[in-house]
Amino acid sequence: MARALLTGSVEEVTMGLASLLAHKLRTLLTMLGMIFGVGAVVAMLSITAGAQQEMMSYIDLLGVNNIIIEAREAVDRNELQARRAISPGLTFRDFRAIMENVSGIEAATPRKRFKPSKVLPKTAQEPPLLIGVEPQFLQINSLKVVEGRFFDEEDNRTSAPVCVLGETAKVNLLGYGDAVGKYVKVNDVWLQVIGVLAPQATADTDMSSLEVSSANNLIIAPLNTVMRRFEDSNSYLKDEIDGIYIRVTPTTDSIETAAVVDAILAATHKDAGDYQITVPAGLLEQRRRTQFIFNIVMICIAGISLLVGGIGIMNIMLATVLERTREIGIRRAIGARQADIVRQFLTEAVLISILGGLVGILFGFTLSRIIAAAAGWSTVVTTSSIAVAFGVSVAIGLLFGIYPAVQAAKLDPIEAIRYE
């Protein structure tokens, strides 16, 4: 029984392919709607998957349990005077107030950064950024040391002239050999390299004005070392500190904690707009909502293409039924049942959608690569996007092929044989 059923199915597929190949151009034109529709689905889903992957990379880089406070420093003396009239800027006092009044903090550190005017050894690449932080910075940002060690509380307390290099800074300044024990000169201060960090995943995106693309091109020194040994020529425009990193415990809501931090800072800064709070968990939730809306819009656009393709299949199948009326009558006269006629035409409709879907997947894959190259977007073609696009194309073939197939089966055999 099963063998007979399989043989019958193979015969129907063979007949269907022969019928489609007999009218190659018409079949190709009918398939175009499915090709473009499936290609659009694959390409759109690849864009959304790429955006999601990039976002997750960004969140991993910032830390989902972290809160990052960035100073919005003045660009000129006039702006500075206007701000200082109402706000002292970001200060160590702010940091102490946060530590004393906010619960659930696992680790925290102020940050002071400088852009060096000169660095030795010289580098032809972009000079590294010098940042001063406390030892908790390693824990807050989940960093790993691959050479040597990270500085400790004693190094910070004594303002030791030591530093840890990011991977890019190490290669640019000291090459690919061992770096621990060597010295780099930043402005007029020699710093001994005591450690090198593992390469950090970087994100090309720039959200909320927070730059993360140069995370590996850093010279990291103890906070007290930077505060006491370095002077910035534009220090009069700078806040006392320019950032605060906070890591909350896993059971603490970072979004609610950020609201408390904002309230504390607002009390002393008096809405001067001279700081910005970034909450990666909040960014993730916001991006997910935006991504969901974007997905719906893109799928609707691609769905319209598939709908047009389905209408094309129905149209051509109705024309085929009319064209092959005499054939249908002969088949019915020699014993074919209505179910056989339905399967015959339904098989042809599904074959069009399957072949169109396969070509559409290839088209969508190519289109996603073109988009990535031309627009610079990250695209990821996933197995699920291919399965969804192909499944929808087959479903469209079934749905829009049923009506023509039923109409063919309902034809009166005697009238069909007489049809010219």
C-alpha positions, 0 to 999 in steps of 0.5 A: 500500500505504502509502495503504491502510494509512493509510486503514485506521488512520484508519478504526480510530481513527474507529471507536474514537472513535465507540465511546468517545463512545457511552458518554461517562460510562463513558469519562470514568470509565475515563480518570480513573485515567490522568488522575490517574496522569499528573498525579501523575507530571508534578507529582512530577517538577516538584517534583524538577526544581524542587528540583534547580534550586534546589540548583544555584543554591545550589551556584553561589552558594557555589562548587563548589570552595569550602570555607566555615568558619563560627564558631559564636559563643556566645550568652551569657557562660556559653556563652562561658566554657565554650567558652573553657575548651577553645577560643580560637575561630576566629582568625587563627592558625587561618587561618595554620595552614590556609594553611601546612599545606593544599595545593591552595589557590588563594585564601583570606580570613578574614572579620569581619562586623558588623551596623551599629547605624546607617547613613547614608544611612538606609534603610527596608529591612533595614540592610546587613551589613558584612563585612571580607575580603581582596581574594581574596574577589572571586575566591573567590566569582566576583563581578563589579564593574559600577561602579568597582573592588574594593579591592586589597592596598594598600587592605587594608594601609593600612586605607583607609576604602573599601567596595564595595556589593552591588546591594541595599545600593547601591539601598537606600542611594544609589538607582539613580544612580552610587554610585562616589565617594559616602560611606556612614556605618557606625556612626561611620565614613565609607566611600567607595564605590569599587565596586558588585557585579553582582547575585548569584543568591540561593537561598531555601533555608537549608542547614547554617545558612548564610544566603545570601539576603542576598548582595546586601545587603552593604557589603564593606570591606578586612579590616584596615579593619573590624578597626581602625576598627570596634568591636562592642558584643558583641565579647566574645561574638565570635571573633577572626574569624567565617569563612574562605573557601577556594577550591581548585584545580580538580584538588583534591578539596574534600571531602578538603581539607575533611577536612584542614582539619577535622583542623587545626582540631580539634587547636586547638579540641579538639572544642568545636563552635565552628565548622562547615565547609561543602563545597558539593561535598559538599552537592551529592553528598549532595543528589543521593543524597537526591534520587534516593531521593525521585525513586524514591519519588515515581515509585512513588507515581505509578506506582501511580496509573497501574497502577490506571488501567491495571487500569481500562482492562482492566476496562472493555475486558473488559466492552466485549468482552462487550457487543459480542460479537455485533458481533465475530461479525458482523465476523468473519463478513463477513471481518474477521481476528483481527488486525483485531479485535485492532487495533480493541479495542487502538486503543480502549484506546490512545485512552483512555490518550492522551486521559487522558494529555493531560488528565493533563498539563494536570492535572499542570501545574495541580497543580504551580502549585498546589503552588508557590503553596500550599507555596512550593516551586519547581516546574519542568515540563520537557519530559522529565517530560511526555514520560515521563508521556505515554509511560508512559500510552500504554504502559499503554494498550497493555499493559492493552489487549492481553489484552481485544483478544486475548480478543475476537479468539479468540471463535468467530464463530458463537457470537458471532453467536448471543450475546444 
